[in-house]
């Protein structure tokens, strides 16, 4: 329950700063996780990106301010719009009326109330998992740098950009021959091809790796990454990709975490792909965890 309380405290922070700059790093600090994990959790639980939720709340509050008689330009600046034109465009798209019309009595407007997170009883389908403490893992593969926004500060659109970059990277690695090299690096330590999101709170550059765990020497065109010793919650899954793995990851956040006594640890997320059949894929999702405080 403490984990849910911290998430709801982060929502309180959003409301308190809705007409100010919302620091994603502060949201993550309140929730005791990395910015990457916070945005990922939020999108699964709220079923919308964090940036979209903030935009909806600001435009909802903007309508209230206009109805009270505030000037359009003042409201636009209050909620982070650089110009009345940009504000007018966003407001009209959300409310289906212009800001000036919103000031008139009897105009219908859209409200997006603040959300809160609660436990709901589902239990429709069981989840198979284990908790494992594992030492360092050396992987060899290809990597891409993920976005942290402008000047290294997390922006509202950076996570959405990363969600597009990762599948494109898999396509590139498959086409340019690096995936074949990665598979050739497999040895007795390898159990499958990994997708590793190294987006921890204490690292400057976020990276995504496609690789295998191996003791073999690095070959040209590939790189090494050592995953720190970590406690993992490991979930088994199977089914058609990418839907099957997305469903498992959503259920981990919305069903397993709230009552598990664990929370996100400060380590990378790992997806283990155990076969090459996209229709009947077998995989594992490894989540870094620690006991809830």
Secondary structure, DSSP 8 states (H G I E B T S, - for coil): -HHHHHHHHHHHHHHHTTTS---HHHHHHHHTS-HHHHHHHHHHHHSS-HHHHHHHHHHHHHHHHHHTT--HHHHHHHTT-SSHHHHHHHHHHHHSS-HHHHTSTT-----------------SS---EEEEEE--EEEEEEEEE----GGGS--TTHHHHHHHHHHHHHHHHHHTTHHHHHHHT--TT--SEEEEEE--TT-SS-EEEEEEE--S---TT-EEEEE--EEEEEEEEEESTTHHHHHHHHHIIIIIHHHHSEEE-SS-EEEEE-SS-SSSEEEEEEEEEEE--
